[in-house]
Amino acid sequence: MDNKKQLKIRILPDGTIMTETKGIKSKKCLDYIDLIEEITNAKVYDSEFTNEYYEKEIINVYQENTQSLYNK
């Protein structure tokens, strides 16, 4: 399973900057808008949602079982 989060940035010949998130599910992709604006020194004025936007993020929780042994 590929859990890599990616931010792809393309700069077109006319100066238009296009970005796309990969591996970031649900509304979490919106958290990257400020980062995109900072990196590109530009303002986001239009956006489209990918299929990942509508997916739920799966969080894996691992529980460690511990067992205590007492000498009596």
VEXVO-127544 format. One record per atom (N, C-alpha, C, O): z, y, x; atom name; residue number from 1. Coordinates in Angstrom, 1 decimal, padded with zeros to 4 digits. Each point is the difference from the previous one (the first is absolute). Example, Ala and Ser with C-alpha at 12.3 -4.5 7.8 and 13.67 -1.06 7.14 Angstrom:
2
zz->007.8	yy->-005.7	xx->013.2	a->N	k->1
zz->000.0	yy->001.2	xx->-000.9	a->CA	k->1
zz->000.0	yy->001.2	xx->000.9	a->C	k->1
zz->000.7	yy->000.0	xx->001.0	a->O	k->1
zz->-001.4	yy->001.1	xx->-001.4	a->N	k->2
zz->000.0	yy->001.1	xx->000.9	a->CA	k->2
zz->000.8	yy->001.1	xx->-000.8	a->C	k->2
zz->000.1	yy->001.1	xx->000.5	a->O	k->2
***
This chain:
72
zz->000.0	yy->-001.2	xx->000.8	a->N	k->1
zz->000.0	yy->001.2	xx->-000.8	a->CA	k->1
zz->000.0	yy->001.2	xx->000.9	a->C	k->1
zz->000.8	yy->000.2	xx->000.9	a->O	k->1
zz->-001.7	yy->000.8	xx->-001.2	a->N	k->2
zz->-000.2	yy->001.2	xx->000.9	a->CA	k->2
zz->000.8	yy->001.1	xx->-000.7	a->C	k->2
zz->-000.3	yy->000.5	xx->-001.0	a->O	k->2
zz->001.4	yy->-000.1	xx->001.7	a->N	k->3
zz->000.9	yy->001.1	xx->-000.5	a->CA	k->3
zz->-000.2	yy->001.3	xx->000.7	a->C	k->3
zz->000.8	yy->000.9	xx->000.0	a->O	k->3
zz->-001.9	yy->-000.8	xx->000.7	a->N	k->4
zz->-000.2	yy->001.3	xx->000.8	a->CA	k->4
zz->-000.4	yy->001.1	xx->-000.9	a->C	k->4
zz->-000.8	yy->-000.1	xx->-000.9	a->O	k->4
zz->001.5	yy->001.2	xx->001.2	a->N	k->5
zz->-000.3	yy->001.3	xx->-000.7	a->CA	k->5
zz->-000.9	yy->000.8	xx->000.8	a->C	k->5
zz->000.3	yy->000.2	xx->001.2	a->O	k->5
zz->-001.4	yy->000.3	xx->-001.7	a->N	k->6
zz->-000.9	yy->000.8	xx->000.7	a->CA	k->6
zz->-000.4	yy->001.2	xx->-000.7	a->C	k->6
zz->000.0	yy->000.1	xx->-001.2	a->O	k->6
zz->-000.3	yy->000.9	xx->002.0	a->N	k->7
zz->-000.5	yy->001.3	xx->-000.5	a->CA	k->7
zz->-001.3	yy->000.3	xx->000.7	a->C	k->7
zz->000.0	yy->000.2	xx->001.2	a->O	k->7
zz->-001.1	yy->-000.3	xx->-001.9	a->N	k->8
zz->-001.3	yy->000.2	xx->000.5	a->CA	k->8
zz->-000.5	yy->001.5	xx->-000.2	a->C	k->8
zz->000.1	yy->000.4	xx->-001.2	a->O	k->8
zz->-000.5	yy->000.2	xx->002.2	a->N	k->9
zz->-000.4	yy->001.4	xx->-000.1	a->CA	k->9
zz->-001.5	yy->000.1	xx->000.5	a->C	k->9
zz->-000.3	yy->-000.4	xx->001.2	a->O	k->9
zz->-000.6	yy->001.0	xx->-002.0	a->N	k->10
zz->-001.4	yy->000.2	xx->000.4	a->CA	k->10
zz->-000.3	yy->001.5	xx->-000.1	a->C	k->10
zz->000.4	yy->000.6	xx->-001.0	a->O	k->10
zz->-001.0	yy->-000.1	xx->002.0	a->N	k->11
zz->-000.5	yy->001.4	xx->000.0	a->CA	k->11
zz->-001.5	yy->000.0	xx->-000.1	a->C	k->11
zz->-000.6	yy->-000.5	xx->000.9	a->O	k->11
zz->000.1	yy->001.0	xx->-002.0	a->N	k->12
zz->-001.4	yy->000.0	xx->-000.2	a->CA	k->12
zz->-000.7	yy->001.2	xx->000.7	a->C	k->12
zz->000.7	yy->001.0	xx->000.4	a->O	k->12
zz->-002.0	yy->-001.1	xx->-000.2	a->N	k->13
zz->-000.7	yy->001.1	xx->000.8	a->CA	k->13
zz->000.2	yy->001.4	xx->-000.6	a->C	k->13
zz->-000.1	yy->001.0	xx->000.7	a->O	k->13
zz->000.3	yy->-000.9	xx->-002.1	a->N	k->14
zz->000.2	yy->001.3	xx->-000.6	a->CA	k->14
zz->001.4	yy->000.5	xx->000.1	a->C	k->14
zz->000.3	yy->001.0	xx->-000.5	a->O	k->14
zz->000.6	yy->-001.8	xx->001.2	a->N	k->15
zz->001.4	yy->000.4	xx->000.1	a->CA	k->15
zz->000.9	yy->-000.6	xx->-001.0	a->C	k->15
zz->001.2	yy->000.2	xx->000.0	a->O	k->15
zz->-001.8	yy->-000.9	xx->-001.0	a->N	k->16
zz->000.9	yy->-000.6	xx->-001.1	a->CA	k->16
zz->000.8	yy->-001.1	xx->000.7	a->C	k->16
zz->-000.5	yy->-000.8	xx->000.8	a->O	k->16
zz->001.7	yy->000.7	xx->-001.2	a->N	k->17
zz->000.9	yy->-001.0	xx->000.5	a->CA	k->17
zz->000.3	yy->-001.0	xx->-001.1	a->C	k->17
zz->000.5	yy->000.5	xx->-001.1	a->O	k->17
zz->-000.7	yy->-001.7	xx->001.3	a->N	k->18
zz->000.3	yy->-001.1	xx->-001.0	a->CA	k->18
zz->001.0	yy->-000.9	xx->000.6	a->C	k->18
zz->-000.1	yy->-000.4	xx->001.2	a->O	k->18
zz->001.1	yy->000.1	xx->-002.0	a->N	k->19
zz->001.1	yy->-000.9	xx->000.5	a->CA	k->19
zz->000.1	yy->-001.1	xx->-001.0	a->C	k->19
zz->-000.3	yy->000.1	xx->-001.2	a->O	k->19
zz->000.8	yy->-001.3	xx->001.7	a->N	k->20
zz->000.2	yy->-001.1	xx->-000.9	a->CA	k->20
zz->001.2	yy->-000.8	xx->000.5	a->C	k->20
zz->000.2	yy->-000.2	xx->001.2	a->O	k->20
zz->000.7	yy->-000.2	xx->-002.1	a->N	k->21
zz->001.1	yy->-000.8	xx->000.4	a->CA	k->21
zz->-000.3	yy->-001.5	xx->-000.3	a->C	k->21
zz->-000.7	yy->-000.3	xx->-000.9	a->O	k->21
zz->001.2	yy->-000.6	xx->001.8	a->N	k->22
zz->-000.2	yy->-001.4	xx->-000.2	a->CA	k->22
zz->001.3	yy->-000.7	xx->000.2	a->C	k->22
zz->000.8	yy->000.4	xx->000.9	a->O	k->22
zz->-000.5	yy->-001.3	xx->-001.7	a->N	k->23
zz->001.3	yy->-000.8	xx->000.1	a->CA	k->23
zz->001.2	yy->000.7	xx->-000.5	a->C	k->23
zz->001.1	yy->-000.4	xx->000.2	a->O	k->23
zz->-001.3	yy->001.5	xx->-000.9	a->N	k->24
zz->001.1	yy->000.8	xx->-000.6	a->CA	k->24
zz->-000.2	yy->-000.1	xx->-001.5	a->C	k->24
zz->-000.9	yy->000.6	xx->-000.6	a->O	k->24
zz->001.8	yy->-001.4	xx->000.0	a->N	k->25
zz->-000.1	yy->-000.2	xx->-001.5	a->CA	k->25
zz->000.8	yy->000.9	xx->-000.8	a->C	k->25
zz->001.0	yy->000.6	xx->000.5	a->O	k->25
zz->-001.4	yy->-000.5	xx->-001.7	a->N	k->26
zz->000.7	yy->000.9	xx->-001.1	a->CA	k->26
zz->-000.1	yy->001.4	xx->000.4	a->C	k->26
zz->-000.8	yy->000.4	xx->000.8	a->O	k->26
zz->001.7	yy->000.4	xx->-001.3	a->N	k->27
zz->000.0	yy->001.5	xx->000.2	a->CA	k->27
zz->000.5	yy->000.4	xx->001.4	a->C	k->27
zz->000.0	yy->001.1	xx->000.3	a->O	k->27
zz->000.3	yy->-002.1	xx->000.5	a->N	k->28
zz->000.4	yy->000.3	xx->001.4	a->CA	k->28
zz->-001.1	yy->000.7	xx->000.8	a->C	k->28
zz->000.3	yy->000.7	xx->001.0	a->O	k->28
zz->-001.5	yy->-000.9	xx->-001.4	a->N	k->29
zz->-001.1	yy->000.6	xx->000.8	a->CA	k->29
zz->000.1	yy->001.5	xx->-000.2	a->C	k->29
zz->-000.5	yy->000.7	xx->000.9	a->O	k->29
zz->001.0	yy->-000.2	xx->-002.0	a->N	k->30
zz->000.1	yy->001.5	xx->-000.1	a->CA	k->30
zz->001.0	yy->000.6	xx->001.0	a->C	k->30
zz->-000.1	yy->001.2	xx->000.2	a->O	k->30
zz->001.0	yy->-002.0	xx->000.3	a->N	k->31
zz->000.9	yy->000.5	xx->001.0	a->CA	k->31
zz->-000.7	yy->000.4	xx->001.3	a->C	k->31
zz->000.6	yy->000.7	xx->000.8	a->O	k->31
zz->-001.8	yy->-001.1	xx->-000.6	a->N	k->32
zz->-000.8	yy->000.3	xx->001.2	a->CA	k->32
zz->-000.8	yy->001.3	xx->-000.1	a->C	k->32
zz->-000.6	yy->000.4	xx->001.0	a->O	k->32
zz->000.6	yy->000.2	xx->-002.1	a->N	k->33
zz->-000.8	yy->001.2	xx->-000.2	a->CA	k->33
zz->000.4	yy->001.1	xx->001.0	a->C	k->33
zz->-000.8	yy->000.6	xx->000.6	a->O	k->33
zz->002.1	yy->-000.4	xx->-000.5	a->N	k->34
zz->000.5	yy->001.0	xx->001.0	a->CA	k->34
zz->-000.4	yy->-000.3	xx->001.4	a->C	k->34
zz->-000.3	yy->000.9	xx->000.8	a->O	k->34
zz->000.4	yy->-002.2	xx->-000.5	a->N	k->35
zz->-000.4	yy->-000.4	xx->001.4	a->CA	k->35
zz->-001.5	yy->000.2	xx->000.2	a->C	k->35
zz->-000.3	yy->000.5	xx->001.1	a->O	k->35
zz->-000.5	yy->-000.8	xx->-002.0	a->N	k->36
zz->-001.4	yy->000.2	xx->000.1	a->CA	k->36
zz->-000.3	yy->001.5	xx->000.2	a->C	k->36
zz->-000.8	yy->000.4	xx->000.8	a->O	k->36
zz->001.4	yy->000.5	xx->-001.6	a->N	k->37
zz->-000.2	yy->001.4	xx->000.1	a->CA	k->37
zz->000.5	yy->000.5	xx->001.4	a->C	k->37
zz->-000.7	yy->000.9	xx->000.6	a->O	k->37
zz->001.8	yy->-001.4	xx->-000.1	a->N	k->38
zz->000.5	yy->000.4	xx->001.3	a->CA	k->38
zz->-001.0	yy->-000.4	xx->001.1	a->C	k->38
zz->-000.3	yy->000.7	xx->000.9	a->O	k->38
zz->-000.1	yy->-002.0	xx->-000.9	a->N	k->39
zz->-000.9	yy->-000.5	xx->001.0	a->CA	k->39
zz->-001.3	yy->000.7	xx->000.1	a->C	k->39
zz->-000.5	yy->000.3	xx->001.0	a->O	k->39
zz->-000.1	yy->000.0	xx->-002.2	a->N	k->40
zz->-001.3	yy->000.6	xx->-000.1	a->CA	k->40
zz->000.0	yy->001.5	xx->000.0	a->C	k->40
zz->-001.1	yy->000.6	xx->000.1	a->O	k->40
zz->002.3	yy->000.0	xx->-000.3	a->N	k->41
zz->000.1	yy->001.4	xx->-000.1	a->CA	k->41
zz->-000.9	yy->000.5	xx->-001.2	a->C	k->41
zz->-000.7	yy->001.1	xx->000.1	a->O	k->41
zz->000.8	yy->-001.8	xx->-001.2	a->N	k->42
zz->-000.8	yy->000.3	xx->-001.2	a->CA	k->42
zz->000.8	yy->-000.3	xx->-001.2	a->C	k->42
zz->001.1	yy->-000.6	xx->000.1	a->O	k->42
zz->-001.6	yy->001.0	xx->-001.2	a->N	k->43
zz->000.7	yy->-000.2	xx->-001.3	a->CA	k->43
zz->-000.8	yy->-001.1	xx->-000.8	a->C	k->43
zz->-001.2	yy->000.1	xx->-000.1	a->O	k->43
zz->001.9	yy->-001.0	xx->-000.5	a->N	k->44
zz->-000.6	yy->-001.0	xx->-000.9	a->CA	k->44
zz->-000.3	yy->000.7	xx->-001.3	a->C	k->44
zz->000.9	yy->000.6	xx->-000.6	a->O	k->44
zz->-002.1	yy->-000.7	xx->000.1	a->N	k->45
zz->-000.4	yy->000.7	xx->-001.2	a->CA	k->45
zz->-000.6	yy->-001.0	xx->-001.1	a->C	k->45
zz->-000.2	yy->000.4	xx->-001.1	a->O	k->45
zz->000.0	yy->-001.6	xx->001.5	a->N	k->46
zz->-000.5	yy->-001.0	xx->-000.9	a->CA	k->46
zz->000.4	yy->-001.4	xx->000.5	a->C	k->46
zz->000.1	yy->-000.2	xx->001.2	a->O	k->46
zz->000.2	yy->-000.7	xx->-002.2	a->N	k->47
zz->000.4	yy->-001.3	xx->000.4	a->CA	k->47
zz->-000.5	yy->-001.0	xx->-001.0	a->C	k->47
zz->-000.1	yy->000.3	xx->-001.2	a->O	k->47
zz->-000.1	yy->-001.5	xx->001.6	a->N	k->48
zz->-000.3	yy->-001.1	xx->-000.9	a->CA	k->48
zz->000.9	yy->-001.2	xx->000.4	a->C	k->48
zz->000.4	yy->-000.2	xx->001.1	a->O	k->48
zz->000.0	yy->-000.6	xx->-002.1	a->N	k->49
zz->000.9	yy->-001.1	xx->000.2	a->CA	k->49
zz->-000.8	yy->-001.3	xx->000.2	a->C	k->49
zz->-001.0	yy->-000.2	xx->-000.7	a->O	k->49
zz->001.5	yy->-000.5	xx->001.7	a->N	k->50
zz->-000.6	yy->-001.3	xx->000.3	a->CA	k->50
zz->000.7	yy->-001.1	xx->-000.9	a->C	k->50
zz->001.0	yy->000.3	xx->-000.7	a->O	k->50
zz->-001.5	yy->-001.5	xx->000.8	a->N	k->51
zz->000.7	yy->-001.1	xx->-000.8	a->CA	k->51
zz->001.4	yy->-000.2	xx->000.5	a->C	k->51
zz->000.9	yy->-000.4	xx->-000.8	a->O	k->51
zz->-000.6	yy->000.7	xx->002.1	a->N	k->52
zz->001.3	yy->-000.2	xx->000.5	a->CA	k->52
zz->001.0	yy->000.9	xx->-000.7	a->C	k->52
zz->001.2	yy->-000.3	xx->-000.1	a->O	k->52
zz->-001.6	yy->001.5	xx->-000.4	a->N	k->53
zz->000.9	yy->000.9	xx->-000.7	a->CA	k->53
zz->000.6	yy->-000.7	xx->-001.2	a->C	k->53
zz->001.2	yy->000.3	xx->-000.3	a->O	k->53
zz->-001.9	yy->-001.1	xx->-000.3	a->N	k->54
zz->000.4	yy->-000.6	xx->-001.3	a->CA	k->54
zz->000.8	yy->-001.4	xx->000.3	a->C	k->54
zz->000.4	yy->-000.6	xx->-001.0	a->O	k->54
zz->-000.3	yy->000.2	xx->002.2	a->N	k->55
zz->000.7	yy->-001.2	xx->000.4	a->CA	k->55
zz->001.4	yy->000.3	xx->000.3	a->C	k->55
zz->000.4	yy->001.1	xx->000.4	a->O	k->55
zz->000.5	yy->-002.1	xx->-000.7	a->N	k->56
zz->001.4	yy->000.2	xx->000.3	a->CA	k->56
zz->000.2	yy->-000.4	xx->001.5	a->C	k->56
zz->-000.6	yy->-000.9	xx->000.5	a->O	k->56
zz->001.5	yy->001.6	xx->000.1	a->N	k->57
zz->000.4	yy->-000.3	xx->001.4	a->CA	k->57
zz->001.0	yy->-001.1	xx->000.0	a->C	k->57
zz->000.9	yy->000.0	xx->-000.8	a->O	k->57
zz->-001.2	yy->-001.0	xx->001.6	a->N	k->58
zz->000.9	yy->-001.2	xx->000.0	a->CA	k->58
zz->000.9	yy->000.2	xx->001.2	a->C	k->58
zz->-000.4	yy->000.3	xx->001.1	a->O	k->58
zz->001.7	yy->-000.3	xx->-001.4	a->N	k->59
zz->001.0	yy->000.1	xx->001.1	a->CA	k->59
zz->000.6	yy->-001.3	xx->000.2	a->C	k->59
zz->000.6	yy->-000.6	xx->-000.9	a->O	k->59
zz->-000.6	yy->000.1	xx->002.1	a->N	k->60
zz->000.6	yy->-001.2	xx->000.4	a->CA	k->60
zz->001.4	yy->000.2	xx->000.4	a->C	k->60
zz->000.3	yy->000.8	xx->000.9	a->O	k->60
zz->000.6	yy->-001.5	xx->-001.5	a->N	k->61
zz->001.4	yy->000.1	xx->000.3	a->CA	k->61
zz->000.5	yy->-001.3	xx->000.5	a->C	k->61
zz->-000.2	yy->-001.0	xx->-000.6	a->O	k->61
zz->000.7	yy->001.0	xx->001.8	a->N	k->62
zz->000.5	yy->-001.2	xx->000.6	a->CA	k->62
zz->001.5	yy->000.0	xx->000.0	a->C	k->62
zz->000.7	yy->001.0	xx->000.4	a->O	k->62
zz->-000.1	yy->-002.1	xx->-000.9	a->N	k->63
zz->001.4	yy->-000.1	xx->000.0	a->CA	k->63
zz->000.4	yy->-001.1	xx->001.0	a->C	k->63
zz->-000.4	yy->-001.1	xx->-000.1	a->O	k->63
zz->001.3	yy->001.5	xx->000.9	a->N	k->64
zz->000.5	yy->-001.0	xx->001.0	a->CA	k->64
zz->001.2	yy->-000.7	xx->-000.6	a->C	k->64
zz->001.0	yy->000.7	xx->-000.4	a->O	k->64
zz->-001.0	yy->-002.0	xx->000.4	a->N	k->65
zz->001.1	yy->-000.8	xx->-000.5	a->CA	k->65
zz->001.0	yy->-000.2	xx->001.2	a->C	k->65
zz->-000.4	yy->-000.5	xx->001.1	a->O	k->65
zz->001.6	yy->000.9	xx->-001.3	a->N	k->66
zz->001.0	yy->-000.2	xx->001.1	a->CA	k->66
zz->001.0	yy->-001.0	xx->-000.6	a->C	k->66
zz->000.3	yy->000.0	xx->-001.2	a->O	k->66
zz->000.3	yy->-000.7	xx->002.1	a->N	k->67
zz->001.0	yy->-001.0	xx->-000.4	a->CA	k->67
zz->001.1	yy->000.1	xx->001.1	a->C	k->67
zz->-000.2	yy->-000.1	xx->001.2	a->O	k->67
zz->001.4	yy->000.2	xx->-001.7	a->N	k->68
zz->001.2	yy->000.1	xx->000.9	a->CA	k->68
zz->000.6	yy->-001.4	xx->000.0	a->C	k->68
zz->000.2	yy->-000.6	xx->-001.0	a->O	k->68
zz->000.2	yy->000.2	xx->002.2	a->N	k->69
zz->000.7	yy->-001.2	xx->000.2	a->CA	k->69
zz->001.4	yy->000.3	xx->000.5	a->C	k->69
zz->000.2	yy->000.7	xx->001.0	a->O	k->69
zz->000.8	yy->-001.2	xx->-001.7	a->N	k->70
zz->001.4	yy->000.2	xx->000.4	a->CA	k->70
zz->000.6	yy->-001.3	xx->000.5	a->C	k->70
zz->-000.1	yy->-001.0	xx->-000.7	a->O	k->70
zz->000.7	yy->001.1	xx->001.8	a->N	k->71
zz->000.8	yy->-001.1	xx->000.5	a->CA	k->71
zz->001.4	yy->000.0	xx->-000.6	a->C	k->71
zz->000.7	yy->001.0	xx->000.2	a->O	k->71
zz->-000.3	yy->-002.0	xx->-000.8	a->N	k->72
zz->001.3	yy->000.0	xx->-000.6	a->CA	k->72
zz->000.9	yy->-001.0	xx->000.7	a->C	k->72
zz->001.2	yy->-000.1	xx->-000.3	a->O	k->72
***
